């Protein structure tokens, strides 16, 4: 099909739309691609940030309690008044809080945004406040209208609307990718990368959690474990999970063209002091933090200042946009911290995900197998695990961690793949012995544009005692009404297999008693998955052999990126040549 809408008279657009003709494509696929082109056109005047408003009518306490724990800013609306309260709490079906002051719109608007909407802000001083705001609309109540009042209360049943303001990652991501690439390469690549956002195929099982207002996406599990030998444990934090009727509930869903094999799904419930954070590292060890420190300085590998991208958890990520046509094979972040006296170890806390670009390159490499892909997969399922991991590291697919010692970069460890759909919180402990007093330099490195890094920081404190309990799944029922509880309860040779994109399991876990002032819940899963290919024809043997060599997947990625530029942004599933 060819686009014939209002922009068709633009010569460049006409040329690109013709090149983007879709043969035998579904109507939805075609519309998606055309829609993203129009979005790209609307964004070429600059990079914008967007927030979204998620609205719930007559919310219950289970919807609001997690927001209190996340230290959100609460704005109360009553009639035409709006003001801030803090120290919010529940008592006997009532909400209590302390009056702070009149609330003023921070984002250059004269009215409040509509419910369930997406809105733009300019990231000027004060604008980013909205990403932490929760707005409660209540009936007209005298207690919250008294001038000079310090304490307010109102009944939970009088809250008729809850608005949660949060980052609109899709629109912001498209805007920043389009704006940044436009400045570097020009208009054609904007179209290519915008189409990439809807064309890339995400990977691994999706996990949804009960938030009290339905189920919300929490992230992906065991991403990158694409062959049986790569089966691994995964630890996914579930900050939005709430208990309901004495149970924690979540869903494990296959929504992609792949077969998923889940061996284990259990919860690790950690109770700990209020002013602390806890995550589980990839080895299954808990790591606590009492003060995660952002870097004093941060540059990419080309020496450009990127601290603004990774200093805060604001979903504005550093994605490694190449700075020129040469396109370096690797990119990353070099961070500088002040090293405390006597510190012998540190814990690097990360909030990141894999990029759509890595997904595209991976999918493109699979297509090189043509009709032999299934045969290749069977062969890989019999391969040595260590050899597969070594290949992945040699291609800089995981995010490697280095510490500078005596003027040399020393490899410490790597973060497992996180998947491209949701930002994931992760942690790695590093040994700092042998480092002289002074600035500590940490490098995170991967293939260019393989990772989106939203935040990175370090904690130097010793681990504190916590209450940790493993909770086995109580009930797991599929959407086909099959009981798969026994398949997910233990780490054994029994798997819950999801061969179709419609397969889903609903899991419930008992809620253990709270033993401290704060609780963190982690999903511990184990499994692997296999991507389905629709490739046809003979395999491209020469290119496949080339990619298998150390570092050549990086070169393959660079060739694809250059091809995207040379082809004036045409979205083509071609591989170029070395």
Secondary structure, DSSP 8 states (H G I E B T S, - for coil): ----STTTTSHHHHHHHHHT--TT--HHHHHHHHHHHHHHHHHTT---EEEEEEEEES--HHHHHHHHHTT-EEEEEETTEEEEEEEEEEETTEEEEEEEEE---SSS-SS---TT-EEEE---TTGGGGGGEEEEEE---GGGT-TT-SEEEEEGGGEEEEEEEEE-HHHHHHHHHHHHHHHHH-HHHHHHHHHHHHHS---S-EEEEE-SSSEEEEEESSTT--SGGG-EEEEEE-TT--EETTEEEEEEE--SSEEEEEEEEEEEEEEE-TT-EEEE-TTS-EEEES--EE-SEEEETT--B-HHHHSSSSS--B----SSTT--SEEEEEEEEE--TT--EEEEEEEEEE-HHHHHHHHHHHHTTGGGHHHHHHHHTTS-HHHHHHHHHHTT-SEEEEEEETTEEEEEEEE----SSS-EEEEEEEE-TT--SSEEEEEEEEETTSEEEEEEEEE-S-----EEEEE--SEEEETTS-B-HHHHHSSSS--EEE-STT-EEEEEEE-----SSEEEEEEEEEEEEEE-----S---HHHHHHHTSTTHHHHHHHHHHHHHHHTTT---------
